[in-house]
Amino acid sequence: MVPDVSREVQFRFSRSGGAGGQHVNKVETAATAFWSISESQLLTAEQRQLLRDKLAHRLAEGGVLIVKSQEHRTQLANKEAALKKLQALVQKSLAQRKPRIATRVSKASKERRLQQKKQRSEVKKGRNKQNWQ
């Protein structure tokens, strides 16, 4: 179960590059989303620790997750895109991985492998110089 983090996210806006001509130089359309994992009321202690471990390389000081979006020309669209990115990161990090089931190599495949090795060995032996004495 992934919590909806939109209530705890704070936004900061700045000027962004890209399309827009002269307009882009005077309007703050880039959206940066900040979400504090350590102060979140939506997470359990286990979820908080899991997010800290999996997103350690993306966290700023104090356990704040920062996501920026500047691909759109409007502030609202960039705000929504940043929120979607942040939600996707949290969802991916909290997803439970399916445990791996250990399997064995079958007896027939072991035999085939050994047979191929023997065959390859014979080919290589055939390349040796023959001693005709």
N, C-alpha and C positions, 0 to 999 in steps of 0.2 A: 504494500500500500504506500503510494507516494503522496506526500502532503502537497497542497497547493501553496506554494511559497509566495504568491503574488502580494499577500497582505503584509509581508515582512520586508519586501524589497524596497530599497531606496534608489532613486535615480539622480544622476547628475548629467547635465547636457553641455555639449561643447561644439565647436565648429568642426565640421567634417569636410574631407576632401571629396573628390569625385564629381559627378555630374551636377549641373546647376548654374554654371556660368558665374557671373558676378554675384548672384544671389547667395551662392555658397559661402562667400567671404564675410557675410554679415549676419547670417542666421545660424543659430546653434541647433543643429538637427541631429548630431551624433548623440546616442544615448548610452550611458554607462550604468549598469545595474550593480548594486552592492547588496550582498546578503550575508549577514553574520551567522555562520553555522553555530558558533558557540553560544550565542544569545537567542537562538531560535526556540520558540515555545512549541513548535509543531513537531519536533523530533524527539524520539526517545534517546536515552543515553547510548544505546547500541548503534542506532542510526547515526548519531552525531559522530561517534568514534569511527564508524565505517566511512563516512564522508570525509573526515579528516585524513584518514589513511589513503583513500583512493584519489582524493583531489589535492593532496599535499603540495604538488608542484604548481597548482593554480591558486592557492590561498595566499592572501596578503597577511600582514601582521594582525593578530587577534582573531584569526580564523575567518576572515572575510573573503567570500568568493566574489570575484569581479568579472563581469561579462560586458563586452562592448559591442554595439551594433552601429554601423554607419553606412549600410548598403542602400538605404532608402532615402528619398528626398524630403520626407516629412518627419518631424519629431515623433509624432504618434506612431507611425509605422516602425521607426527604429526602436521605440520603447517596447512595442509589442514583440518585435524580433528578438530583442535582448532578453525579454522575459521568457520567450519560448526556448531560447538557447539555454538559459539558466535552468529552466524546468527540465529540459532534456538531459542536461548534465546530471542533475540530481536523480532523475529517474534511472539513468544508465548506471550510476554509481550504487544505487540502492537495490538494483536488480539482483536476485539470487541466482548464482550460477548453478547449473545442473551438475551434480557430482559425477565424476568420471567413474565408470565401472571398469575395473581391471579385467582384461581378457587375455587368453593364452593363444599362442600361435598353434595352429592345428598340426597334427603329426604329419599329414600329407604335405603341407606346405614346407615343413622342415625337410622332409625327404626330397621334395623338388629342388629346394635350395642347395642341398648337399649334392644332388645329382648334377645340377648346373655347375657347381664348383669343380666337381670331378671332371666334367666335360671341358671346362675352360682350362683346367690344369693339363689335360691331355693335348689340347691345342698348343699350349705353350711349350710342352715337352717336345712336340713335333718340330719346333723351330730350332732346337739345339743342333749343333753340328754332329753328324753321325761319325762314329769311330768304326771304320771298315776293316779292322784287323782280324 
